[in-house]
Amino acid sequence: MTVVITHFPSPYQVELFNEIERQHPGWLKVIYLFRRDPTRSWKGVAATHAHTYLDESGVPQSVATDVEQAEFVVFNFYNDSRAAQLIRVRERTGKPWCFWGERPGYRYAWLARLNRLGRLAALRGGRQPIWGIGNWAVEAYRKEFGSSRTYLNLPYYSNLDRFQQSRPAYSKDHFTFLFSGAVTHRKGVDLLALAFKRLAAESPRVRLTIMGEGDLMPRVKQLLAGTDRVEWLGFKDWDELPDVYSSAHALCVPSRHDGWALVVPEGLASALPTIATDRTGAALDLVRTGHNGWLIPAADEDALYRAMRDAAALPEDQWRAMSERARASVSGHSLPAGARRFMDGVHAAVHDVEVHS
């Protein structure tokens, strides 16, 4: 049995773990540290894989036993005392395990690194594999933890089939940019508001749809006051996203830092040319300027404005070609492929330990 310790049952992780269960029944058990994240409003996806939830009072002996006896353990979260306790439990057994995480370091990078020194101390003295969620994460962990171990690029996967049905339609009358995500400083929505306001002053054709909620909403609404070409959708749940994507012509992901950003493969799967930054893990892996979108410097409002201007100026044939390439660029980023990649990573790690033991 393989055990995963992770934060909470987010829809995309549940989908991946359900697919692993479908392909290999009984092979996986997931330990969720929390039943839900109060900052997320998603409705849950039903878990068909074996799983358990921890309460905040500690780690039951049954869970510690699962971690001790599993063939392999994947730690997907470390910033919690119970996760740190379970890492110590697993390390004492001498059996194989790995850490699987996003690129660290948005704000207070030194403080986060100090936290990892304690919570992930067991990684520093051994050869445990590290799985990075995107190549950007792999590079950061290799720099921090050295090259004397195996690294694997294992990004987040979700069911992109529902987005493959989207059929965005070109319009000579308007061109709609879509933002999907939390309306926060980290996601760069303020930069998007500024860039769109500049572009809207030049082109009566452009529109902007903002889907999401967050603490920066008052500031963004203030920046966009006076324009009637912005649609505010608020929060939309998991099953409502495809219809929104299909109503747009390009996706904007102006994040100052985003360890992966599932919105990028979702937009590409929806056939939307995607504008995203070079501090967004999924964009670095999937977006190529002029091919399926634009990869721009983070925190650069002028670069964002220029990319949006170029997108809106695309002739119909060029937009259609880029739209088709966007969808094709994530044809291999399927949920079944992600499940196989996860299982292959486990098998490779276990085999490596057997070879060196």
Order of alpha helices (4+ residues) and beta strands (2+ residues): beta-alpha-beta-beta-alpha-beta-alpha-beta-alpha-alpha-beta-alpha-beta-alpha-beta-alpha-beta-alpha-beta-alpha-beta-alpha-beta-alpha-beta-alpha-alpha-alpha
